[in-house]
């Protein structure tokens, strides 16, 4: 028995050493550099961001008093035919010129600039004079929230409430548009919270004070103090484990992932290869992760076949449902106003990502144009489930002896590759996952967590409520506000080539006892606008020019997310700006400039440049280079389990091969090599 215990202890020690070695290799080691020239879809490097800063500032005569701020600096995506041509040639043969798309504010005017990085010149510089403003920068938001803390009237307001202003912490909120003439000033509203006795500041709002900050002048433009209401108590708001008190629930044991043969994927610059997949990963200050040129290897055709040219979240529309004077303006467009990439969190090993993850950094331009590094912006890791394919049955005669029969059992692990980023915008965390499967499927998922938007109230029990509160009473003096989340994905699918069609495979029942499929190919944009859940159908992007051996068109099916539709009226001002949420599915012809569903200039926009407006042209989409837009939605009516921090709420969709392969491609994927583990079963 002692010998068995000694062997077990030795084995455990060995496993611990192996685990620590794997952790140090795959969680800490840097990603290898790209060995060739720039990939045409690579994000701008720190050196390129600095070069953009130098070129733009130099063009505005640095010796003058020009006020220049940088609100978006990203890759000016090359024309699609140019990229596809580059892919068909050796890397060293052709170098595509690198260009940057830049949105700046110069002397209180918005400029849209194209910079040629190879020639180090400005190709174009146009002043935008329409409604709306570019992305808010992190630096100007930080400056804006400091203003109330030294502002005399705010200090007096805090004293009237018996609050110590040194515990006040503020946050910025965009003001939206609610009819009438456009604002001539670029402003935000600032709301403050009381951060004493808790780290969860969002649950202690200071009500009754309205603050408007002019961002260009960086000064308080409007201030009012109209009423007082007690700040909610700090008790029970701290979510840190160290601050929790007994009794406790059961302990969760950790689960380590062992990779005896290495991480199983290769990262070459921004190109990732794993099993039968190859794709490009880029970081963008506005939308976060961008997946490009996703193709899958077909062993029967001995080639990689194109699936997704470019995919990313395009916009997140979050309207709140409180029409009172203090809260009506809270309607947010998180990508276009605040930026997923700009608010990317540095991922924490073993917390945000498992121990087998490899990390990549991201870079964006700060307010002054200098390069900002986001360490561990992405993590890439393999995920396994228990079984992928199982078949168990008996072959042979049915005699009781079973002399000529035997059992067949086939079981394989379902392993996938995940790319993850987390964007923390104000009170919410957005966990963005792209998952690639050997079966050919691509799954996209977003997990929402964080702190609810709340307002103070005098009520401590629902029986006291005698008016509309626009939410749920979660704790003493605390209302969690009703709101929506509408995530719009832009998916430029190229199924075995650029010429594709959108097919609705409607499931109809002509009579009792059976249903059949009636296919309908959308010819124009209006025929492809779909509200999920209204009628049973499969939605497929097909290549009408290529067929399988039995004669089916190569395709990929959209397995949609939750069928959530906006409840706001179409002429409601927030809904006019977020009209792209009206349908869950849209299809447009490819257009390089149609990238952001809410338009280029979302802050204070009037809905003049959205996906809904583009599709009014009703362009041809049959057998064309087309883009699929998919809208996921949540109606969030808060509950007490969301307090003081909400558990993750997930939603997603799947792009699944449909007659793309001749048969199940998993059959040709080699399973993992078996690992011979020591026998650690203790004998009595």
Secondary structure as a PSIPRED ss2 file (coil, helix, strand):
# PSIPRED VFORMAT (PSIPRED V4.0)

   1 X C   1.000  0.000  0.000
   2 X H   0.000  1.000  0.000
   3 X H   0.000  1.000  0.000
   4 X H   0.000  1.000  0.000
   5 X H   0.000  1.000  0.000
   6 X H   0.000  1.000  0.000
   7 X H   0.000  1.000  0.000
   8 X H   0.000  1.000  0.000
   9 X H   0.000  1.000  0.000
  10 X H   0.000  1.000  0.000
  11 X H   0.000  1.000  0.000
  12 X H   0.000  1.000  0.000
  13 X H   0.000  1.000  0.000
  14 X H   0.000  1.000  0.000
  15 X H   0.000  1.000  0.000
  16 X H   0.000  1.000  0.000
  17 X H   0.000  1.000  0.000
  18 X H   0.000  1.000  0.000
  19 X H   0.000  1.000  0.000
  20 X H   0.000  1.000  0.000
  21 X H   0.000  1.000  0.000
  22 X H   0.000  1.000  0.000
  23 X H   0.000  1.000  0.000
  24 X H   0.000  1.000  0.000
  25 X H   0.000  1.000  0.000
  26 X H   0.000  1.000  0.000
  27 X H   0.000  1.000  0.000
  28 X H   0.000  1.000  0.000
  29 X C   1.000  0.000  0.000
  30 X C   1.000  0.000  0.000
  31 X C   1.000  0.000  0.000
  32 X C   1.000  0.000  0.000
  33 X C   1.000  0.000  0.000
  34 X C   1.000  0.000  0.000
  35 X C   1.000  0.000  0.000
  36 X C   1.000  0.000  0.000
  37 X C   1.000  0.000  0.000
  38 X C   1.000  0.000  0.000
  39 X C   1.000  0.000  0.000
  40 X C   1.000  0.000  0.000
  41 X C   1.000  0.000  0.000
  42 X C   1.000  0.000  0.000
  43 X C   1.000  0.000  0.000
  44 X C   1.000  0.000  0.000
  45 X C   1.000  0.000  0.000
  46 X H   0.000  1.000  0.000
  47 X H   0.000  1.000  0.000
  48 X H   0.000  1.000  0.000
  49 X H   0.000  1.000  0.000
  50 X H   0.000  1.000  0.000
  51 X H   0.000  1.000  0.000
  52 X H   0.000  1.000  0.000
  53 X H   0.000  1.000  0.000
  54 X H   0.000  1.000  0.000
  55 X H   0.000  1.000  0.000
  56 X H   0.000  1.000  0.000
  57 X H   0.000  1.000  0.000
  58 X H   0.000  1.000  0.000
  59 X H   0.000  1.000  0.000
  60 X C   1.000  0.000  0.000
  61 X C   1.000  0.000  0.000
  62 X C   1.000  0.000  0.000
  63 X C   1.000  0.000  0.000
  64 X C   1.000  0.000  0.000
  65 X C   1.000  0.000  0.000
  66 X C   1.000  0.000  0.000
  67 X C   1.000  0.000  0.000
  68 X E   0.000  0.000  1.000
  69 X E   0.000  0.000  1.000
  70 X E   0.000  0.000  1.000
  71 X E   0.000  0.000  1.000
  72 X E   0.000  0.000  1.000
  73 X E   0.000  0.000  1.000
  74 X E   0.000  0.000  1.000
  75 X E   0.000  0.000  1.000
  76 X C   1.000  0.000  0.000
  77 X C   1.000  0.000  0.000
  78 X C   1.000  0.000  0.000
  79 X C   1.000  0.000  0.000
  80 X H   0.000  1.000  0.000
  81 X H   0.000  1.000  0.000
  82 X H   0.000  1.000  0.000
  83 X H   0.000  1.000  0.000
  84 X H   0.000  1.000  0.000
  85 X H   0.000  1.000  0.000
  86 X H   0.000  1.000  0.000
  87 X H   0.000  1.000  0.000
  88 X C   1.000  0.000  0.000
  89 X C   1.000  0.000  0.000
  90 X C   1.000  0.000  0.000
  91 X C   1.000  0.000  0.000
  92 X C   1.000  0.000  0.000
  93 X C   1.000  0.000  0.000
  94 X C   1.000  0.000  0.000
  95 X C   1.000  0.000  0.000
  96 X C   1.000  0.000  0.000
  97 X C   1.000  0.000  0.000
  98 X C   1.000  0.000  0.000
  99 X E   0.000  0.000  1.000
 100 X E   0.000  0.000  1.000
 101 X E   0.000  0.000  1.000
 102 X E   0.000  0.000  1.000
 103 X E   0.000  0.000  1.000
 104 X E   0.000  0.000  1.000
 105 X E   0.000  0.000  1.000
 106 X E   0.000  0.000  1.000
 107 X C   1.000  0.000  0.000
 108 X C   1.000  0.000  0.000
 109 X E   0.000  0.000  1.000
 110 X E   0.000  0.000  1.000
 111 X E   0.000  0.000  1.000
 112 X E   0.000  0.000  1.000
 113 X E   0.000  0.000  1.000
 114 X E   0.000  0.000  1.000
 115 X E   0.000  0.000  1.000
 116 X E   0.000  0.000  1.000
 117 X C   1.000  0.000  0.000
 118 X C   1.000  0.000  0.000
 119 X C   1.000  0.000  0.000
 120 X C   1.000  0.000  0.000
 121 X E   0.000  0.000  1.000
 122 X E   0.000  0.000  1.000
 123 X E   0.000  0.000  1.000
 124 X E   0.000  0.000  1.000
 125 X E   0.000  0.000  1.000
 126 X E   0.000  0.000  1.000
 127 X E   0.000  0.000  1.000
 128 X E   0.000  0.000  1.000
 129 X C   1.000  0.000  0.000
 130 X C   1.000  0.000  0.000
 131 X C   1.000  0.000  0.000
 132 X C   1.000  0.000  0.000
 133 X E   0.000  0.000  1.000
 134 X C   1.000  0.000  0.000
 135 X C   1.000  0.000  0.000
 136 X C   1.000  0.000  0.000
 137 X C   1.000  0.000  0.000
 138 X H   0.000  1.000  0.000
 139 X H   0.000  1.000  0.000
 140 X H   0.000  1.000  0.000
 141 X H   0.000  1.000  0.000
 142 X H   0.000  1.000  0.000
 143 X H   0.000  1.000  0.000
 144 X H   0.000  1.000  0.000
 145 X H   0.000  1.000  0.000
 146 X H   0.000  1.000  0.000
 147 X H   0.000  1.000  0.000
 148 X H   0.000  1.000  0.000
 149 X H   0.000  1.000  0.000
 150 X H   0.000  1.000  0.000
 151 X C   1.000  0.000  0.000
 152 X H   0.000  1.000  0.000
 153 X H   0.000  1.000  0.000
 154 X H   0.000  1.000  0.000
 155 X H   0.000  1.000  0.000
 156 X H   0.000  1.000  0.000
 157 X H   0.000  1.000  0.000
 158 X H   0.000  1.000  0.000
 159 X H   0.000  1.000  0.000
 160 X H   0.000  1.000  0.000
 161 X C   1.000  0.000  0.000
 162 X C   1.000  0.000  0.000
 163 X C   1.000  0.000  0.000
 164 X C   1.000  0.000  0.000
 165 X H   0.000  1.000  0.000
 166 X H   0.000  1.000  0.000
 167 X H   0.000  1.000  0.000
 168 X E   0.000  0.000  1.000
 169 X E   0.000  0.000  1.000
 170 X E   0.000  0.000  1.000
 171 X E   0.000  0.000  1.000
 172 X E   0.000  0.000  1.000
 173 X E   0.000  0.000  1.000
 174 X C   1.000  0.000  0.000
 175 X C   1.000  0.000  0.000
 176 X C   1.000  0.000  0.000
 177 X C   1.000  0.000  0.000
 178 X C   1.000  0.000  0.000
 179 X C   1.000  0.000  0.000
 180 X C   1.000  0.000  0.000
 181 X C   1.000  0.000  0.000
 182 X C   1.000  0.000  0.000
 183 X C   1.000  0.000  0.000
 184 X C   1.000  0.000  0.000
 185 X C   1.000  0.000  0.000
 186 X C   1.000  0.000  0.000
 187 X E   0.000  0.000  1.000
 188 X E   0.000  0.000  1.000
 189 X E   0.000  0.000  1.000
 190 X E   0.000  0.000  1.000
 191 X E   0.000  0.000  1.000
 192 X E   0.000  0.000  1.000
 193 X E   0.000  0.000  1.000
 194 X E   0.000  0.000  1.000
 195 X C   1.000  0.000  0.000
 196 X C   1.000  0.000  0.000
 197 X C   1.000  0.000  0.000
 198 X C   1.000  0.000  0.000
 199 X C   1.000  0.000  0.000
 200 X C   1.000  0.000  0.000
 201 X H   0.000  1.000  0.000
 202 X H   0.000  1.000  0.000
 203 X H   0.000  1.000  0.000
 204 X C   1.000  0.000  0.000
 205 X E   0.000  0.000  1.000
 206 X C   1.000  0.000  0.000
 207 X C   1.000  0.000  0.000
 208 X C   1.000  0.000  0.000
 209 X E   0.000  0.000  1.000
 210 X E   0.000  0.000  1.000
 211 X E   0.000  0.000  1.000
 212 X E   0.000  0.000  1.000
 213 X E   0.000  0.000  1.000
 214 X E   0.000  0.000  1.000
 215 X C   1.000  0.000  0.000
 216 X C   1.000  0.000  0.000
 217 X C   1.000  0.000  0.000
 218 X C   1.000  0.000  0.000
 219 X E   0.000  0.000  1.000
 220 X E   0.000  0.000  1.000
 221 X E   0.000  0.000  1.000
 222 X E   0.000  0.000  1.000
 223 X E   0.000  0.000  1.000
 224 X E   0.000  0.000  1.000
 225 X E   0.000  0.000  1.000
 226 X C   1.000  0.000  0.000
 227 X C   1.000  0.000  0.000
 228 X C   1.000  0.000  0.000
 229 X C   1.000  0.000  0.000
 230 X C   1.000  0.000  0.000
 231 X C   1.000  0.000  0.000
 232 X C   1.000  0.000  0.000
 233 X C   1.000  0.000  0.000
 234 X C   1.000  0.000  0.000
 235 X C   1.000  0.000  0.000
 236 X C   1.000  0.000  0.000
 237 X C   1.000  0.000  0.000
 238 X C   1.000  0.000  0.000
 239 X C   1.000  0.000  0.000
 240 X C   1.000  0.000  0.000
 241 X H   0.000  1.000  0.000
 242 X H   0.000  1.000  0.000
 243 X H   0.000  1.000  0.000
 244 X C   1.000  0.000  0.000
 245 X C   1.000  0.000  0.000
 246 X C   1.000  0.000  0.000
 247 X C   1.000  0.000  0.000
 248 X C   1.000  0.000  0.000
 249 X C   1.000  0.000  0.000
 250 X C   1.000  0.000  0.000
 251 X C   1.000  0.000  0.000
 252 X C   1.000  0.000  0.000
 253 X C   1.000  0.000  0.000
 254 X C   1.000  0.000  0.000
 255 X C   1.000  0.000  0.000
 256 X C   1.000  0.000  0.000
 257 X C   1.000  0.000  0.000
 258 X C   1.000  0.000  0.000
 259 X C   1.000  0.000  0.000
 260 X C   1.000  0.000  0.000
 261 X C   1.000  0.000  0.000
 262 X C   1.000  0.000  0.000
 263 X C   1.000  0.000  0.000
 264 X C   1.000  0.000  0.000
 265 X E   0.000  0.000  1.000
 266 X E   0.000  0.000  1.000
 267 X E   0.000  0.000  1.000
 268 X E   0.000  0.000  1.000
 269 X C   1.000  0.000  0.000
 270 X C   1.000  0.000  0.000
 271 X E   0.000  0.000  1.000
 272 X E   0.000  0.000  1.000
 273 X E   0.000  0.000  1.000
 274 X E   0.000  0.000  1.000
 275 X C   1.000  0.000  0.000
 276 X C   1.000  0.000  0.000
 277 X E   0.000  0.000  1.000
 278 X E   0.000  0.000  1.000
 279 X E   0.000  0.000  1.000
 280 X E   0.000  0.000  1.000
 281 X E   0.000  0.000  1.000
 282 X E   0.000  0.000  1.000
 283 X E   0.000  0.000  1.000
 284 X E   0.000  0.000  1.000
 285 X C   1.000  0.000  0.000
 286 X C   1.000  0.000  0.000
 287 X C   1.000  0.000  0.000
 288 X E   0.000  0.000  1.000
 289 X E   0.000  0.000  1.000
 290 X E   0.000  0.000  1.000
 291 X E   0.000  0.000  1.000
 292 X E   0.000  0.000  1.000
 293 X E   0.000  0.000  1.000
 294 X E   0.000  0.000  1.000
 295 X E   0.000  0.000  1.000
 296 X E   0.000  0.000  1.000
 297 X E   0.000  0.000  1.000
 298 X E   0.000  0.000  1.000
 299 X C   1.000  0.000  0.000
 300 X C   1.000  0.000  0.000
 301 X C   1.000  0.000  0.000
 302 X C   1.000  0.000  0.000
 303 X E   0.000  0.000  1.000
 304 X E   0.000  0.000  1.000
 305 X E   0.000  0.000  1.000
 306 X E   0.000  0.000  1.000
 307 X E   0.000  0.000  1.000
 308 X E   0.000  0.000  1.000
 309 X E   0.000  0.000  1.000
 310 X E   0.000  0.000  1.000
 311 X E   0.000  0.000  1.000
 312 X E   0.000  0.000  1.000
 313 X E   0.000  0.000  1.000
 314 X E   0.000  0.000  1.000
 315 X E   0.000  0.000  1.000
 316 X E   0.000  0.000  1.000
 317 X E   0.000  0.000  1.000
 318 X E   0.000  0.000  1.000
 319 X E   0.000  0.000  1.000
 320 X E   0.000  0.000  1.000
 321 X C   1.000  0.000  0.000
 322 X C   1.000  0.000  0.000
 323 X C   1.000  0.000  0.000
 324 X C   1.000  0.000  0.000
 325 X C   1.000  0.000  0.000
 326 X C   1.000  0.000  0.000
 327 X C   1.000  0.000  0.000
 328 X C   1.000  0.000  0.000
 329 X C   1.000  0.000  0.000
 330 X C   1.000  0.000  0.000
 331 X E   0.000  0.000  1.000
 332 X E   0.000  0.000  1.000
 333 X E   0.000  0.000  1.000
 334 X H   0.000  1.000  0.000
 335 X H   0.000  1.000  0.000
 336 X H   0.000  1.000  0.000
 337 X H   0.000  1.000  0.000
 338 X H   0.000  1.000  0.000
 339 X C   1.000  0.000  0.000
 340 X C   1.000  0.000  0.000
 341 X C   1.000  0.000  0.000
 342 X C   1.000  0.000  0.000
 343 X C   1.000  0.000  0.000
 344 X E   0.000  0.000  1.000
 345 X C   1.000  0.000  0.000
 346 X C   1.000  0.000  0.000
 347 X C   1.000  0.000  0.000
 348 X C   1.000  0.000  0.000
 349 X E   0.000  0.000  1.000
 350 X C   1.000  0.000  0.000
 351 X C   1.000  0.000  0.000
 352 X C   1.000  0.000  0.000
 353 X E   0.000  0.000  1.000
 354 X C   1.000  0.000  0.000
 355 X C   1.000  0.000  0.000
 356 X C   1.000  0.000  0.000
 357 X C   1.000  0.000  0.000
 358 X E   0.000  0.000  1.000
 359 X E   0.000  0.000  1.000
 360 X E   0.000  0.000  1.000
 361 X E   0.000  0.000  1.000
 362 X E   0.000  0.000  1.000
 363 X E   0.000  0.000  1.000
 364 X E   0.000  0.000  1.000
 365 X E   0.000  0.000  1.000
 366 X C   1.000  0.000  0.000
 367 X C   1.000  0.000  0.000
 368 X C   1.000  0.000  0.000
 369 X C   1.000  0.000  0.000
 370 X C   1.000  0.000  0.000
 371 X E   0.000  0.000  1.000
 372 X E   0.000  0.000  1.000
 373 X E   0.000  0.000  1.000
 374 X E   0.000  0.000  1.000
 375 X E   0.000  0.000  1.000
 376 X E   0.000  0.000  1.000
 377 X E   0.000  0.000  1.000
 378 X E   0.000  0.000  1.000
 379 X E   0.000  0.000  1.000
 380 X E   0.000  0.000  1.000
 381 X E   0.000  0.000  1.000
 382 X E   0.000  0.000  1.000
 383 X E   0.000  0.000  1.000
 384 X E   0.000  0.000  1.000
 385 X E   0.000  0.000  1.000
 386 X C   1.000  0.000  0.000
 387 X C   1.000  0.000  0.000
 388 X C   1.000  0.000  0.000
 389 X C   1.000  0.000  0.000
 390 X E   0.000  0.000  1.000
 391 X E   0.000  0.000  1.000
 392 X E   0.000  0.000  1.000
 393 X E   0.000  0.000  1.000
 394 X E   0.000  0.000  1.000
 395 X E   0.000  0.000  1.000
 396 X C   1.000  0.000  0.000
 397 X C   1.000  0.000  0.000
 398 X C   1.000  0.000  0.000
 399 X C   1.000  0.000  0.000
 400 X C   1.000  0.000  0.000
 401 X C   1.000  0.000  0.000
 402 X C   1.000  0.000  0.000
 403 X C   1.000  0.000  0.000
 404 X C   1.000  0.000  0.000
 405 X C   1.000  0.000  0.000
 406 X E   0.000  0.000  1.000
 407 X E   0.000  0.000  1.000
 408 X E   0.000  0.000  1.000
 409 X E   0.000  0.000  1.000
 410 X E   0.000  0.000  1.000
 411 X E   0.000  0.000  1.000
 412 X C   1.000  0.000  0.000
 413 X C   1.000  0.000  0.000
 414 X E   0.000  0.000  1.000
 415 X E   0.000  0.000  1.000
 416 X E   0.000  0.000  1.000
 417 X E   0.000  0.000  1.000
 418 X E   0.000  0.000  1.000
 419 X E   0.000  0.000  1.000
 420 X E   0.000  0.000  1.000
 421 X E   0.000  0.000  1.000
 422 X E   0.000  0.000  1.000
 423 X E   0.000  0.000  1.000
 424 X E   0.000  0.000  1.000
 425 X E   0.000  0.000  1.000
 426 X C   1.000  0.000  0.000
 427 X C   1.000  0.000  0.000
 428 X E   0.000  0.000  1.000
 429 X E   0.000  0.000  1.000
 430 X E   0.000  0.000  1.000
 431 X E   0.000  0.000  1.000
 432 X E   0.000  0.000  1.000
 433 X E   0.000  0.000  1.000
 434 X E   0.000  0.000  1.000
 435 X E   0.000  0.000  1.000
 436 X E   0.000  0.000  1.000
 437 X E   0.000  0.000  1.000
 438 X C   1.000  0.000  0.000
 439 X C   1.000  0.000  0.000
 440 X C   1.000  0.000  0.000
 441 X C   1.000  0.000  0.000
 442 X E   0.000  0.000  1.000
 443 X E   0.000  0.000  1.000
 444 X E   0.000  0.000  1.000
 445 X E   0.000  0.000  1.000
 446 X E   0.000  0.000  1.000
 447 X E   0.000  0.000  1.000
 448 X E   0.000  0.000  1.000
 449 X E   0.000  0.000  1.000
 450 X E   0.000  0.000  1.000
 451 X C   1.000  0.000  0.000
 452 X C   1.000  0.000  0.000
 453 X C   1.000  0.000  0.000
 454 X E   0.000  0.000  1.000
 455 X E   0.000  0.000  1.000
 456 X E   0.000  0.000  1.000
 457 X C   1.000  0.000  0.000
 458 X C   1.000  0.000  0.000
 459 X C   1.000  0.000  0.000
 460 X C   1.000  0.000  0.000
 461 X C   1.000  0.000  0.000
 462 X H   0.000  1.000  0.000
 463 X H   0.000  1.000  0.000
 464 X H   0.000  1.000  0.000
 465 X C   1.000  0.000  0.000
 466 X C   1.000  0.000  0.000
 467 X C   1.000  0.000  0.000
 468 X C   1.000  0.000  0.000
 469 X C   1.000  0.000  0.000
 470 X C   1.000  0.000  0.000
 471 X E   0.000  0.000  1.000
 472 X E   0.000  0.000  1.000
 473 X E   0.000  0.000  1.000
 474 X E   0.000  0.000  1.000
 475 X E   0.000  0.000  1.000
 476 X C   1.000  0.000  0.000
 477 X C   1.000  0.000  0.000
 478 X E   0.000  0.000  1.000
 479 X E   0.000  0.000  1.000
 480 X E   0.000  0.000  1.000
 481 X E   0.000  0.000  1.000
 482 X C   1.000  0.000  0.000
 483 X E   0.000  0.000  1.000
 484 X E   0.000  0.000  1.000
 485 X E   0.000  0.000  1.000
 486 X E   0.000  0.000  1.000
 487 X E   0.000  0.000  1.000
 488 X E   0.000  0.000  1.000
 489 X E   0.000  0.000  1.000
 490 X E   0.000  0.000  1.000
 491 X E   0.000  0.000  1.000
 492 X E   0.000  0.000  1.000
 493 X E   0.000  0.000  1.000
 494 X C   1.000  0.000  0.000
 495 X C   1.000  0.000  0.000
 496 X C   1.000  0.000  0.000
 497 X C   1.000  0.000  0.000
 498 X C   1.000  0.000  0.000
 499 X E   0.000  0.000  1.000
 500 X E   0.000  0.000  1.000
 501 X E   0.000  0.000  1.000
 502 X E   0.000  0.000  1.000
 503 X E   0.000  0.000  1.000
 504 X E   0.000  0.000  1.000
 505 X E   0.000  0.000  1.000
 506 X E   0.000  0.000  1.000
 507 X E   0.000  0.000  1.000
 508 X E   0.000  0.000  1.000
 509 X E   0.000  0.000  1.000
 510 X E   0.000  0.000  1.000
 511 X E   0.000  0.000  1.000
 512 X C   1.000  0.000  0.000
 513 X C   1.000  0.000  0.000
 514 X E   0.000  0.000  1.000
 515 X E   0.000  0.000  1.000
 516 X E   0.000  0.000  1.000
 517 X E   0.000  0.000  1.000
 518 X E   0.000  0.000  1.000
 519 X E   0.000  0.000  1.000
 520 X E   0.000  0.000  1.000
 521 X E   0.000  0.000  1.000
 522 X C   1.000  0.000  0.000
 523 X C   1.000  0.000  0.000
 524 X E   0.000  0.000  1.000
 525 X H   0.000  1.000  0.000
 526 X H   0.000  1.000  0.000
 527 X H   0.000  1.000  0.000
 528 X H   0.000  1.000  0.000
 529 X C   1.000  0.000  0.000
 530 X E   0.000  0.000  1.000
 531 X C   1.000  0.000  0.000
 532 X C   1.000  0.000  0.000
 533 X C   1.000  0.000  0.000
 534 X C   1.000  0.000  0.000
 535 X C   1.000  0.000  0.000
 536 X C   1.000  0.000  0.000
 537 X E   0.000  0.000  1.000
 538 X E   0.000  0.000  1.000
 539 X E   0.000  0.000  1.000
 540 X E   0.000  0.000  1.000
 541 X E   0.000  0.000  1.000
 542 X E   0.000  0.000  1.000
 543 X E   0.000  0.000  1.000
 544 X E   0.000  0.000  1.000
 545 X E   0.000  0.000  1.000
 546 X E   0.000  0.000  1.000
 547 X E   0.000  0.000  1.000
 548 X C   1.000  0.000  0.000
 549 X C   1.000  0.000  0.000
 550 X C   1.000  0.000  0.000
 551 X C   1.000  0.000  0.000
 552 X C   1.000  0.000  0.000
 553 X E   0.000  0.000  1.000
 554 X E   0.000  0.000  1.000
 555 X E   0.000  0.000  1.000
 556 X E   0.000  0.000  1.000
 557 X E   0.000  0.000  1.000
 558 X E   0.000  0.000  1.000
 559 X E   0.000  0.000  1.000
 560 X C   1.000  0.000  0.000
 561 X C   1.000  0.000  0.000
 562 X C   1.000  0.000  0.000
 563 X C   1.000  0.000  0.000
 564 X C   1.000  0.000  0.000
 565 X C   1.000  0.000  0.000
 566 X C   1.000  0.000  0.000
 567 X C   1.000  0.000  0.000
 568 X C   1.000  0.000  0.000
 569 X C   1.000  0.000  0.000
 570 X C   1.000  0.000  0.000
 571 X C   1.000  0.000  0.000
 572 X C   1.000  0.000  0.000
 573 X H   0.000  1.000  0.000
 574 X H   0.000  1.000  0.000
 575 X H   0.000  1.000  0.000
 576 X H   0.000  1.000  0.000
 577 X H   0.000  1.000  0.000
 578 X C   1.000  0.000  0.000
 579 X H   0.000  1.000  0.000
 580 X H   0.000  1.000  0.000
 581 X H   0.000  1.000  0.000
 582 X C   1.000  0.000  0.000
 583 X C   1.000  0.000  0.000
 584 X C   1.000  0.000  0.000
 585 X E   0.000  0.000  1.000
 586 X E   0.000  0.000  1.000
 587 X E   0.000  0.000  1.000
 588 X E   0.000  0.000  1.000
 589 X E   0.000  0.000  1.000
 590 X C   1.000  0.000  0.000
 591 X C   1.000  0.000  0.000
 592 X C   1.000  0.000  0.000
 593 X C   1.000  0.000  0.000
 594 X C   1.000  0.000  0.000
 595 X C   1.000  0.000  0.000
 596 X C   1.000  0.000  0.000
 597 X C   1.000  0.000  0.000
 598 X C   1.000  0.000  0.000
 599 X C   1.000  0.000  0.000
 600 X C   1.000  0.000  0.000
 601 X C   1.000  0.000  0.000
 602 X C   1.000  0.000  0.000
 603 X E   0.000  0.000  1.000
 604 X C   1.000  0.000  0.000
 605 X C   1.000  0.000  0.000
 606 X C   1.000  0.000  0.000
 607 X C   1.000  0.000  0.000
 608 X C   1.000  0.000  0.000
 609 X C   1.000  0.000  0.000
 610 X C   1.000  0.000  0.000
 611 X H   0.000  1.000  0.000
 612 X H   0.000  1.000  0.000
 613 X H   0.000  1.000  0.000
 614 X H   0.000  1.000  0.000
 615 X H   0.000  1.000  0.000
 616 X H   0.000  1.000  0.000
 617 X H   0.000  1.000  0.000
 618 X C   1.000  0.000  0.000
 619 X C   1.000  0.000  0.000
 620 X E   0.000  0.000  1.000
 621 X C   1.000  0.000  0.000
 622 X C   1.000  0.000  0.000
 623 X C   1.000  0.000  0.000
 624 X E   0.000  0.000  1.000
 625 X E   0.000  0.000  1.000
 626 X E   0.000  0.000  1.000
 627 X E   0.000  0.000  1.000
 628 X E   0.000  0.000  1.000
 629 X E   0.000  0.000  1.000
 630 X E   0.000  0.000  1.000
 631 X E   0.000  0.000  1.000
 632 X E   0.000  0.000  1.000
 633 X E   0.000  0.000  1.000
 634 X E   0.000  0.000  1.000
 635 X E   0.000  0.000  1.000
 636 X E   0.000  0.000  1.000
 637 X C   1.000  0.000  0.000
 638 X C   1.000  0.000  0.000
 639 X C   1.000  0.000  0.000
 640 X H   0.000  1.000  0.000
 641 X H   0.000  1.000  0.000
 642 X H   0.000  1.000  0.000
 643 X C   1.000  0.000  0.000
 644 X C   1.000  0.000  0.000
 645 X C   1.000  0.000  0.000
 646 X E   0.000  0.000  1.000
 647 X E   0.000  0.000  1.000
 648 X E   0.000  0.000  1.000
 649 X E   0.000  0.000  1.000
 650 X E   0.000  0.000  1.000
 651 X E   0.000  0.000  1.000
 652 X E   0.000  0.000  1.000
 653 X E   0.000  0.000  1.000
 654 X E   0.000  0.000  1.000
 655 X E   0.000  0.000  1.000
 656 X E   0.000  0.000  1.000
 657 X E   0.000  0.000  1.000
 658 X C   1.000  0.000  0.000
 659 X C   1.000  0.000  0.000
 660 X C   1.000  0.000  0.000
 661 X C   1.000  0.000  0.000
 662 X C   1.000  0.000  0.000
 663 X C   1.000  0.000  0.000
 664 X C   1.000  0.000  0.000
 665 X H   0.000  1.000  0.000
 666 X H   0.000  1.000  0.000
 667 X H   0.000  1.000  0.000
 668 X H   0.000  1.000  0.000
 669 X C   1.000  0.000  0.000
 670 X C   1.000  0.000  0.000
 671 X C   1.000  0.000  0.000
 672 X C   1.000  0.000  0.000
 673 X C   1.000  0.000  0.000
 674 X C   1.000  0.000  0.000
 675 X C   1.000  0.000  0.000
 676 X C   1.000  0.000  0.000
 677 X C   1.000  0.000  0.000
 678 X C   1.000  0.000  0.000
 679 X C   1.000  0.000  0.000
 680 X C   1.000  0.000  0.000
 681 X C   1.000  0.000  0.000
 682 X C   1.000  0.000  0.000
 683 X C   1.000  0.000  0.000
 684 X C   1.000  0.000  0.000
